[in-house]
């Protein structure tokens, strides 16, 4: 997928863009949820989890500890950093 297509992909999703930009260091979904929404409900956790999954499928972020079932830590890939420069 071309770089500009990925930029468009991130921009098209309001929550996806917020979460992508908030991921400025390795973080768990619960940390992102508190940072962005200041809430801890399941609704917001589901929003964050879905956006992380979409970003991971496009290889914009990666899981640092993939063997863990809970407490997974996400960070931007090199491709993700390139996309962020173009937002």
N, CA, C and O of each residue as an XYZ file, in Angstrom:
348
protein
N       0.845     -1.176      0.000
C       0.000      0.000      0.000
C       0.891      1.241      0.000
O       1.867      1.309      0.748
N       0.559      2.210     -0.829
C       1.362      3.425     -0.945
C       1.257      4.276      0.319
O       0.260      4.220      1.039
N       2.279      5.045      0.569
C       2.349      5.877      1.767
C       1.141      6.808      1.875
O       0.554      6.934      2.950
N       0.771      7.453      0.786
C      -0.364      8.379      0.833
C      -1.684      7.649      1.053
O      -2.606      8.210      1.645
N      -1.788      6.419      0.589
C      -2.979      5.619      0.882
C      -3.081      5.342      2.374
O      -4.173      5.376      2.941
N      -1.956      5.070      3.007
C      -1.947      4.825      4.452
C      -2.252      6.093      5.239
O      -2.920      6.042      6.272
N      -1.768      7.224      4.755
C      -2.092      8.506      5.387
C      -3.602      8.720      5.342
O      -4.212      9.108      6.338
N      -4.197      8.465      4.181
C      -5.648      8.589      4.036
C      -6.395      7.625      4.940
O      -7.425      7.980      5.512
N      -5.886      6.410      5.073
C      -6.497      5.412      5.942
C      -6.540      5.903      7.388
O      -7.562      5.764      8.060
N      -5.452      6.468      7.861
C      -5.403      6.971      9.233
C      -6.348      8.161      9.393
O      -7.068      8.245     10.388
N      -6.355      9.074      8.433
C      -7.182     10.275      8.535
C      -8.679      9.978      8.454
O      -9.483     10.701      9.042
N      -9.058      8.932      7.742
C     -10.486      8.616      7.569
C     -11.179      8.219      8.859
O     -12.381      8.444      9.000
N     -10.470      7.647      9.783
C     -11.083      7.211     11.035
C     -10.777      8.181     12.156
O      -9.618      8.343     12.541
N     -11.809      8.832     12.686
C     -11.586      9.826     13.741
C     -10.902      9.210     14.957
O      -9.913      9.751     15.451
N     -11.417      8.086     15.441
C     -10.804      7.426     16.590
C      -9.448      6.841     16.231
O      -8.509      6.900     17.025
N      -9.347      6.277     15.034
C      -8.088      5.685     14.582
C      -6.989      6.750     14.565
O      -5.863      6.481     14.982
N      -7.308      7.951     14.088
C      -6.319      9.029     14.025
C      -5.910      9.463     15.431
O      -4.723      9.647     15.701
N      -6.883      9.627     16.328
C      -6.578     10.019     17.711
C      -5.640      9.012     18.366
O      -4.658      9.380     19.011
N      -5.963      7.749     18.187
C      -5.180      6.692     18.830
C      -3.791      6.603     18.218
O      -2.800      6.447     18.931
N      -3.721      6.704     16.900
C      -2.426      6.654     16.210
C      -1.520      7.786     16.687
O      -0.344      7.561     16.975
N      -2.054      8.982     16.770
C      -1.245     10.130     17.183
C      -0.889     10.079     18.669
O       0.171     10.558     19.071
N      -1.764      9.503     19.476
C      -1.498      9.410     20.922
C      -0.437      8.365     21.253
O       0.150      8.397     22.334
N      -0.194      7.455     20.343
C       0.787      6.384     20.580
C       2.194      6.939     20.343
O       2.849      6.608     19.354
N       2.642      7.788     21.268
C       3.927      8.457     21.109
C       5.071      7.699     21.779
O       6.235      8.084     21.666
N       4.727      6.618     22.477
C       5.711      5.737     23.106
C       5.035      4.377     23.251
O       3.819      4.300     23.081
N       5.752      3.314     23.554
C       5.098      2.014     23.747
C       4.052      2.102     24.865
O       4.349      2.533     25.980
N       2.820      1.685     24.542
C       1.711      1.808     25.486
C       0.765      0.622     25.387
O       0.676     -0.048     24.358
N       0.054      0.379     26.499
C      -1.006     -0.621     26.525
C      -2.321      0.055     26.128
O      -2.446      1.273     26.258
N      -3.304     -0.717     25.646
C      -4.599     -0.124     25.283
C      -5.245      0.654     26.429
O      -5.839      1.708     26.200
N      -5.138      0.156     27.634
C      -5.749      0.855     28.774
C      -5.092      2.224     28.998
O      -5.768      3.178     29.382
N      -3.790      2.320     28.762
C      -3.098      3.607     28.902
C      -3.563      4.590     27.831
O      -3.777      5.771     28.102
N      -3.713      4.083     26.619
C      -4.210      4.929     25.531
C      -5.620      5.426     25.829
O      -5.938      6.592     25.595
N      -6.455      4.541     26.343
C      -7.836      4.885     26.646
C      -7.887      6.029     27.671
O      -8.633      6.992     27.494
N      -7.103      5.916     28.722
C      -7.081      6.973     29.738
C      -6.485      8.275     29.182
O      -6.954      9.365     29.512
N      -5.463      8.159     28.348
C      -4.815      9.346     27.787
C      -5.751     10.119     26.856
O      -5.783     11.349     26.886
N      -6.503      9.403     26.038
C      -7.346     10.053     25.030
C      -8.704     10.458     25.587
O      -9.149     11.590     25.398
N      -9.352      9.534     26.267
C     -10.741      9.746     26.665
C     -10.935     10.053     28.148
O     -12.030     10.451     28.545
N      -9.920      9.882     28.965
C     -10.041     10.055     30.417
C     -11.168      9.218     31.006
O     -11.817      9.628     31.969
N     -11.394      8.069     30.436
C     -12.457      7.177     30.889
C     -11.912      5.751     30.927
O     -10.867      5.456     30.347
N     -12.640      4.870     31.620
C     -12.199      3.483     31.710
C     -13.322      2.492     31.404
O     -13.271      1.349     31.858
N     -14.328      2.908     30.647
C     -15.448      1.998     30.368
C     -15.107      1.041     29.231
O     -14.183      1.287     28.455
N     -15.857     -0.042     29.141
C     -15.649     -1.039     28.085
C     -15.883     -0.459     26.702
O     -15.244     -0.879     25.737
N     -16.795      0.504     26.592
C     -17.071      1.121     25.294
C     -15.810      1.750     24.730
O     -15.480      1.540     23.563
N     -15.110      2.511     25.537
C     -13.890      3.168     25.068
C     -12.768      2.156     24.855
O     -11.953      2.318     23.948
N     -12.723      1.128     25.675
C     -11.711      0.086     25.491
C     -11.921     -0.606     24.149
O     -10.954     -0.907     23.449
N     -13.185     -0.862     23.783
C     -13.479     -1.491     22.496
C     -13.085     -0.595     21.332
O     -12.575     -1.085     20.324
N     -13.312      0.708     21.451
C     -12.898      1.648     20.402
C     -11.386      1.600     20.197
O     -10.901      1.540     19.067
N     -10.663      1.627     21.290
C      -9.196      1.614     21.226
C      -8.713      0.284     20.646
O      -7.841      0.268     19.777
N      -9.265     -0.813     21.115
C      -8.835     -2.131     20.639
C      -9.089     -2.313     19.150
O      -8.245     -2.847     18.431
N     -10.254     -1.869     18.691
C     -10.569     -1.999     17.266
C      -9.611     -1.171     16.420
O      -9.119     -1.647     15.397
N      -9.342      0.065     16.836
C      -8.420      0.926     16.085
C      -7.012      0.338     16.076
O      -6.338      0.376     15.046
N      -6.559     -0.204     17.201
C      -5.239     -0.820     17.255
C      -5.151     -2.008     16.304
O      -4.137     -2.195     15.631
N      -6.196     -2.799     16.247
C      -6.219     -3.948     15.338
C      -6.128     -3.485     13.886
O      -5.371     -4.053     13.100
N      -6.890     -2.463     13.531
C      -6.853     -1.933     12.160
C      -5.469     -1.393     11.813
O      -4.958     -1.639     10.721
N      -4.868     -0.664     12.737
C      -3.533     -0.108     12.494
C      -2.478     -1.207     12.395
O      -1.534     -1.108     11.612
N      -2.651     -2.249     13.195
C      -1.704     -3.369     13.167
C      -1.805     -4.124     11.842
O      -0.789     -4.548     11.293
N      -3.019     -4.293     11.329
C      -3.205     -4.986     10.053
C      -2.524     -4.251      8.903
O      -2.085     -4.879      7.939
N      -2.434     -2.934      8.998
C      -1.765     -2.127      7.967
C      -0.276     -1.974      8.240
O       0.431     -1.286      7.504
N       0.201     -2.629      9.316
C       1.616     -2.622      9.689
C       2.119     -1.233     10.091
O       3.293     -0.914      9.909
N       1.215     -0.409     10.641
C       1.589      0.911     11.126
C       2.019      0.862     12.583
O       2.761      1.726     13.053
N       1.548     -0.153     13.293
C       1.964     -0.387     14.677
C       2.262     -1.867     14.831
O       1.900     -2.678     13.979
N       2.924     -2.208     15.921
C       3.242     -3.603     16.194
C       3.092     -3.868     17.684
O       3.124     -2.953     18.507
N       2.929     -5.143     18.006
C       2.855     -5.560     19.405
C       4.262     -5.923     19.852
O       4.927     -6.753     19.232
N       4.705     -5.302     20.924
C       6.052     -5.532     21.434
C       6.153     -6.901     22.110
O       7.184     -7.569     22.028
N       5.078     -7.307     22.774
C       5.068     -8.580     23.516
C       3.904     -9.463     23.030
O       2.926     -9.646     23.754
N       4.006    -10.009     21.810
C       2.880    -10.729     21.202
C       2.449    -11.999     21.933
O       1.324    -12.455     21.729
N       3.284    -12.578     22.760
C       2.906    -13.811     23.452
C       1.980    -13.554     24.641
O       1.328    -14.475     25.133
N       1.924    -12.323     25.093
C       1.068    -11.963     26.227
C      -0.389    -11.893     25.775
O      -0.691    -11.345     24.715
N      -1.283    -12.447     26.578
C      -2.717    -12.360     26.286
C      -3.308    -11.066     26.829
O      -4.200    -10.481     26.214
N      -2.818    -10.624     27.969
C      -3.257     -9.345     28.535
C      -2.029     -8.470     28.734
O      -0.911     -8.965     28.881
N      -2.255     -7.170     28.737
C      -1.133     -6.253     28.929
C      -0.238     -6.133     27.722
O       0.962     -5.895     27.857
N      -0.813     -6.297     26.529
C      -0.004     -6.138     25.313
C       0.431     -4.683     25.174
O      -0.311     -3.756     25.499
N       1.639     -4.515     24.689
C       2.210     -3.183     24.509
C       2.376     -2.936     23.013
O       2.935     -3.759     22.288
N       1.878     -1.789     22.570
C       1.912     -1.418     21.157
C       2.865     -0.256     20.948
O       3.020      0.606     21.814
N       3.509     -0.246     19.770
C       4.363      0.876     19.384
C       4.274      1.049     17.877
O       3.874      0.133     17.158
N       4.650      2.224     17.409
C       4.643      2.490     15.968
C       5.807      1.770     15.304
O       6.890      1.646     15.876
N       5.564      1.302     14.093
C       6.630      0.725     13.274
C       7.336      1.861     12.539
O       6.926      3.018     12.637
N       8.375      1.537     11.820
C       9.066      2.547     11.012
C       8.103      3.123      9.970
O       8.103      4.327      9.716
N       7.279      2.251      9.367
C       6.271      2.702      8.407
C       5.293      3.652      9.081
O       4.924      4.676      8.506
N       4.872      3.320     10.297
C       3.965      4.188     11.040
C       4.568      5.565     11.300
O       3.872      6.578     11.232
N       5.849      5.594     11.595
C       6.524      6.868     11.827
C       6.570      7.699     10.546
O       6.442      8.922     10.592
N       6.752      7.036      9.407
C       6.748      7.732      8.117
C       5.364      8.308      7.826
O       5.237      9.437      7.352
N       4.333      7.521      8.116
C       2.964      8.002      7.899
C       2.693      9.205      8.783
O       2.087     10.176      8.330
N       3.128      9.164     10.035
C       2.882     10.272     10.949
C       3.520     11.563     10.440
O       2.954     12.642     10.619
N       4.671     11.468      9.820
C       5.332     12.668      9.276
C       4.494     13.330      8.189
O       4.634     14.527      7.934
N       3.614     12.545      7.543
C       2.817     13.052      6.438
C       1.389     13.400      6.819
O       0.588     13.748      5.952
N       1.058     13.314      8.092
C      -0.309     13.656      8.527
C      -0.482     15.161      8.634
O      -1.563     15.634      8.984
